[in-house]
Amino acid sequence: MFTELNSILNTSPDSFTQGEFILVSDRQSDASFLIHHFLSFYLRARCKVCFLGLAQSFCHYGAVSQRLGVSLTQAKEKGQLVFFEGLKECLSVLLPKENNAESGAMNFLRDPPVGLRSLYEFVRSSVIGSGSMEEGAEQWGPNVLLVDDLSVLLSLGVDVGAVLDFSHYCRALVCSQIQGNMVMLVRCNEEEDDDDGDEGSEVLLKGLIHQCNLNLHVQGLPTGYCKDIHGQMEVCWKRRQGDAPHMQKNLFQYKVHDKGASFFARGTSSAVL
Amino acid sequence: MLSELLQGIESGGFLIIRDSCSYSGRDLLKSFITAALNREEVIHVLCFDVSEEELKDGLKPSDTQRLHIHNAYSDPLGWTGHPNFTAQQFSLEDLTNLVKQTSHPKPAVLVIDSLSWILRHKTPPAVCQTLQQLRKGGAVRAVIGLLHTDMHQRGTVGSVCHLATSLISVAPGVKGKEAVARVTKRSKSGKVMQDEEIFCIAEDFTVTILSKASHAEHKTNSTEEEQADPTANLTFNLRLSDSELEAKQKLTLPFVFSKEKKTALLHPGPGSGRILYEPDANDDYDQEDPDDDLDV
């Protein structure tokens, strides 16, 4: 959990807006440090987290969260965290074994035109299916869905429209129906192309920006590589929030450390001042 | 022109609000809904993009009798098994049945939020056909649609917008709350009028037109600064008098390849540059016989 980012977004584990769709996007950069932030943030806030880890293994997230002060293994055992390990599930689809219970969530690997309906069913069952409380189970806070990341689905052959439908359904379920929060990561590699409407990741990014409430867009510095400043992050509030103006954009620069990240206004890095 | 459109759309009219990632046209759409409700019109909204609560947020609760929101947000593809309205149901019969369910004597205005959702799941020709049939059909008086231009190919956007009688393209303005609207209106006689206005939307979704963008700014850049004269205010004279200027222009520079030089080089004149050589004894130096005494 990065305390500076909390103050920028005006949230804390004790009080945060519910029913929000936060989109984390990056262009030729790596914004996955923000996913680790939100994971530790919501676990600290005692929310029930459903995490679709499609890009990395469970151990990776566990190791990074350990540095941020949160134990994923413990959270999983207590039932606070439902972790979907995409890398393992892929193997179980492609190399089916007798004793391996195939959850079917990744069956789009066999048949991409089918779309992401089964993945959505998995999310739905983990978010709503937890209604039946076992004896002695702890009461957790609002549900949160984290996805890392959506661009992996594009490279696995899923259609852009199917990914947008999936995010729409997740938003309808998580944000609107049960008033939880949703954080999704989407990555773009190419430069912005005005003409081509077919470019997969660009159309996906634009479609998700239309759906989201808050967009954190991470990019490299426009002037080039710098050792002390790793990049810039644009915070873009989309919806009306009380008296806030219609669309508010703020630009910050950041540096990722061993145990966190620091954010500062442009030009105020401690290395520069 | 924006305020004229807000005051009413003619029968059989089709208005499209085009927006992009940088500025959402939903607030303007809600302004149109509010204005129509204030005129005592019946409105049916096909809600795909956002939830019903989010759409109703900010609208006055007293008008909800004439406002019918059809929830196509929670299950637009039928994944849950009992959908309210799906994207596949966007056809003339289904829409006419939908609108006729609520029996009102006046034909309603149909608001679609958004057309992009439908275009992603149905082919553009089918969508255009349905829209055209709706306009001519008579079940609805007018249609207002929201279209996200950056989510489709230019051809698709162009085809759908070609059907519209009025187009409003919104973009973010220079200052915080302002936005720029480019309005195109096609009248029945075939005349096309275009205008560009700056507007802002208040909390109760009333639109205030601030100014016309086409006449504002850009005038400050036209006056060029006068070039500073470097030869003024000096203690010595750098200027040339008229005779000096003439002499300067007559002067040929030494290395400039002029026509006279060219002819002089190509046709050398007599006695100019001929080399006469008489062999000298000292020049006759044989490397292999420096003393010149070998009998070879």
Interface residues (C-beta under 8 A of the other chain):
Chain A: R117 Y120 G161 L164 D165 H168 Y169 A172 S176 Q177 D195 G197 D198 V203 K206 G207 I209 H210 Q211 K238 R239 R240 P245 H246 M247
Chain B: S20 C21 S22 Y23 S24 D27 D49 S51 E53 E54 D57 G58 Y73 S74 D75 P76 L77 W79 S116 R120 H121 H148 D150 M151 H152 Q153 R154 T156 P172 G176 K177 A179 I201
